[in-house]
Amino acid sequence: MSTILIHSGQLFDGLGGSAREGHLLLQDDRIEALLPADAPLPDADLVIDASGRAISPGFIDMHSHADWLLPADGHAELLGCMLEQGVTTVVGGNCGTSPAPIREATRNGPFEFAEMLMDLPFEARWHSVESFLDRLEEIGPSLNLAQLAGHAALRNASSDTPRGPLSTGDLELTLEAGRQALDQGACGFSFGLGYDPGMYSPQDELEALCRVAAQANKPVTVHLKALSRLSPCYPMTSLGAHNLRALDEMIEIGLETGVRLQLSHFIFVGRRSWSTAEQALARFDRAREQGLDVMIDAFPYTCGNTTILAPFPYWFLAQLPDAYHSRMARARLRLELEAGFRLVGFRYSDFQVMECGVDGWEELNGLRIDQVAAQFGIRPFDAMLKLAERSAGAALMLFHSYSGEPGQETALESVLRHPACLFETDTVVRSRGYPNPASLGTFPRILGPFRRDRKLFDLGSAIQRMTSASAERFGLADRGVLAPGHAADVVVFDPDRISDQPPQGTRPAGRPIGIDHVFLNGQQVVKEGTALPGIRAGRILRG
């Protein structure tokens, strides 16, 4: 039996209230007691003085893609950056894609789609959600994982139809696969409606899956069909902002089915989309007033990761690799891209290389496309295509102007301030290249610059939204609260110092400051701000 005493700190129980002076006693993997400040200090195997520090539940990254890293042997070292920012639990399987379920006939489908999410090789020794979670328990995860079943994975496991409407029989097989996934421990479903095959799926298919989730009282997380004023998912002649149309469509499905909805990365992509934030939040609030159980989540940065091919239209992608060398295809693409950039509010300088994906070109990591073009001595459009072709589309990028840019973050702040907004990283963690700053500093940035400096919320509210509120959303009964008998996931941090270290130009983001210690299921995994190597103290949190 092991005991840990964290004494003389400010205890935040995760339920939204203010702090109280006291001590926290952990025994093995559970919280034993919360003691008042004047209580005598009990003996313990490890004693930590938390004077001047906040003591809170471990943070929950409620929109993660770490489930694509956890099956690999070297994942603990790679995901140390999550622990160092206070994250103890991740919700995986988002944006419609998850490692399970899979079947032999379509085994490569979900893995090709998720290639950008995987940094370490692994062998898929599973077919079902249950066997996937069993495999992770054998490996020993370095974080707690609650797993969603992705819509794309459910389709791939049930049908040979790559996109578009399913036959009646295949739809029933997909729904049954969803029921089995929930029975086997998935905490809900996820949709990736901005990606293939989600963007091609008819509304009745989405409604049917939502009804399955609603019957099981499980949530559905949704990457909306459009996140900007203009999107390739709708006709150019479509009236109104595409992102608002996508929001309306999903709200309609939610009201029709009664499902619990979680709208993922509630962002406004491109400068001409920022002005739609107020309308989107008004529609969101109206849906809640109508009785829809819907919440949103967001990350505190104005950039996000995706592949270099993300802006390219489907017709061009369908002709690869020949299209790279077709004068007609290139000319058409250039016209469409540059017209689309003007309409959405993008510039070539908004695209920054995270990982170039080409041996010998590593000096491009961290550069914007206009800077890459200058190095090559060619136009930015040609530089983008050159990098796309040489990397076979694998170049990983940071797209900027998400909900704002430095000095103009009104849309981002409006979303983060909303009391129904939870917090996420939505990051692709890589061992090479220029990191997404969300991989290192999401939660410290919320608790520091956005809480302390910009005063978007008080400390108790911020902690609640990254702990108990996220746990409740996914039915994680013993997480997110400091209470006797709950899991001993704990963060000790300095509320006056906590902050991210954001990137500056080509200098990448640094490790966060102000987080002293992190405990995961009663084991210390971060000491004095540094992740301890080789510890896999995580658990699989089955729904």
Steps between C-alpha positions, in 0.01 A plus 500: 500500500637841394395839639566850367429820694469830310467761771435870555355575157189656349260209438277529193260206499416541129134587555538870424523650845777706650801345668541411864824460689580143585683178436442205267578143600536231233511129570603266219290604197222678693442825681487414870404836651480877463613647830440854632794733538506465880497118496814324628711371214495120473808296420548408135756329278535816289435852632467802269476858624241679283519840670391767256384236253164387364409132534247385243373185332698383197400678180291322235580559134152444368599498131817300440656283231747333737320167453701466177824519701417288804538160321868574428772395743667843504186700565580587865797719410312666215196581715700637792411847371136432586582406858723807534202725425290320761299265278430165664205381286437523126182431304609332176334393177389847393417645157337178383814289501609246761737200495206266563289329389668367186465191281749330271321590176524874572787501749698769319210743470514666842878477518555681171268777615676534835855488367570856612394409855756220535863577581614158620450165325277237655332178401123497525437187708128559541171511314240624748493790740523247782814335362655843429447609859625161624815548293563843651463355848765241412737771376430731793392850394683806628169689527145409588294442185126526438437379145241609245403284201542697178231507232758431226632198690148363553426534128830343393440209735150439364491585130701500179334827395778760527273805502141606443178331610519153649267222399230416751690188602833677537342779700360247744842334523655841576242571769559158653875564495429822687288323762775241550764773534298669774441168674875429485608821671480788251382816676314629194525557123683763298423651159754652262261672261772710338683185390437204275271305553313722746457787255317264261277331756129583477315648793293187564819299562625758751160513666491121533837492678394788723192303602720206597713730715194665653348165592824412679520848660839561336622819331594561138792733428481680167757654269251711305474480124634853463708717733529804273274734308578309181568125484550238226235289677222723363436645152663839437151629418365399841343798673629615836814413692582132466611460861166635623315263268706208635420605857128524422500152343660341805273684741201372301628143533552548873151637556349221289681215676548633854869407495755674721720703261854625544604741223872453450758777459243778467719714276461753220753433228629791293470875560168534319350233729577673830195723470271195508601413858228714658231346278627147567496550876151649482375193311676276750334681792161481331536123457580465871191706583298259285614216723790357299778362719788649304839637598808622314874469544799701381876543525658834598710555186429657161654212308432132455670200343403318183662371181626708210227349280215634715433810282507304173163419337390141454526507120873579524565238769322239286751560218817469710785455433446582130334832585829635635638494144189606310518864388122512471439350845759729660353809334148411610617422853687829530196698395272311739739516795576866468134589448407286800773658712364846422144397581593328828778737600811283473850595390784269402685633803230340718635154418797395713696178465486277810676202347603512134498123451798512261843373605756777466245782506476526879612865488152579366338402830358813663499707180188651344422409140604844375837445672529154345427658163777754553747221578401313185485815289147424379143622559325400825244296304778302332681456831186357656461249217869412503489420871174310458642287217841430654342399830228295327248716683647413841632848585337607825401865527382757749220708350474846655212752523274263696254724692746787487867586490734662753345830606159410352356214704144619565340191344729264690438676831123497444506122464737432790304731729170320438406296810405200282848484344734219607871489419700283261835470329393342167870463436715264300798422724816429302854407595645711218454839342330816622238414764145620521510730807186324628713189560692682770295783639121476456396475864771731641398761241137481610591522870763769444457754218128445444395469866754705692590766245190540279256405781266295278399288800595443861735224604234273651289516182797434272604197705144367503477511120824308460416244769154411634300648211698300245481186714123536530465550125648157433372313805838471675358440844812512721703765316511876500421559870710508814292286735566196720483179299562670166799423282822666614555714188641828633678811372697738721567837334583862572198713398713814493759359259329234293527568127588351167809614314355580156700482178676804360543484123707195416581444868262228616290500814679412821399287795245660732593667825327496837399133519697338781364147544254264335368174644325238290310226681711572806838487324713809456551552126624862498749635751601866507352551154668205328337172402662203669616248241365151448184526711179358356250567773194559280177302498244413236172666599233283341160655446 
